């Protein structure tokens, strides 16, 4: 993005992102209009909102009592987090109802930390409000249970954080960059980890992938606009405010390759290994190069793999059609299930179960190989389960990291 290009507009007048440097952005009245309000609230939830919600007892269970044993003395006034408001009224712009940059950063830290907490001996989760009874009956809940249950809460409260930044025109600040980076990583993690927990008639409060993707794209596009702003201002060099730009530009490409995106990237980002990876992965998808694509999947980081997960089934199906129709010719020859498992990042038990269900005669007697014949192969057109599911090869990349370590990019 050159200095002469049109800068993106994000609630601050033409070409304005809330300021021109990393200093606090309290702009004086100018041609752009009056200076924006600057928050003075240092609590996660303004006192007025706490009082309003107390009248209706409108608090999430995680705002009533903290699951961590070190926080048992905290009450709703300490744990409440400002809710997202779709319609902003004049009173919502009062400085006392707007949180400072530092408070917003602390709020995001608090919200993300909730993903790592587990149910202990204290009765934190009220009956009917926490994770499913089946998963919590033993006194402990899994990471996936905790992520599912907290998702709706974080989805709302993180939107509230970003709204406070926008009202105050604080988008162009180091805190805003980090907050948006955390939001993007969080929504990427949720898109993969909660893929099997979608909302249904039986579980109406389950995960909604469309709403999650909407917030992922909004957070990401705002973040990329902030990067462009700092780059145009000459403050986006290596090791500076935009040190993670290549990572997030690559996520944008993995969500959809567009040549126009490449033309607007700074040279240092365009030459990065992250962007090169994203471009190659998308090219493999376009050309159907399943072999190279699965090699890239095995090489990907956990977050990159989360974004690729939606293509796993389709690429496996393409690979099987090619193997069945071109590799062995008209005669049936055994193909080791272990080799197929490794090539397609597909657990052997799942390969065997799929083949036995589709065509039992295609599995050898020792159940170690598949008979992949030519055009007459019974497996050639057998569809795979198209329901998006978690992949063991991708889940293994997270290893022993907690969700907060992934989102904050902290190593173990």
Buried (B, 14 or more C-beta within 10 A) or exposed (E): BEEEEEBBEBBBBEEBBBBBEBEBBBBEEEEBEEEBBBBBBEBBBBEEBBEEBEEEEEBBBBBBBBBBEEEEEBEBBBBBBBBBEEEEEEEBBBEEBBBBBEBBBBBBBBBBBBBBBBBEEEEBBEEEEBBEEEBBEEEEBEBBBBBBBBBBBBBBBBBBBBBBBBBBBBBBBBBBBBBBBBBBBBBBBBBBBBBBBBBEEEEEEBBBBEBBBEBBBBBBBBBBBBBBBBBBBEBBEEEEBBEBBBBBBBBBBBBEBEEEBBEBBBEBBBEBEBBBBBBBBBBBBEEEBBEEBBBBBEEBBBBBBBBBBEBBBBBBBBBBBBBBBEEBEEEBEBBEBEEBBBBBBBEBEBBBEBBBEBBEEBBBEEEEBBBBBBEEBBBBEBEBEEEBEBBEBBBEBBEEBBBBBBBBEEEE
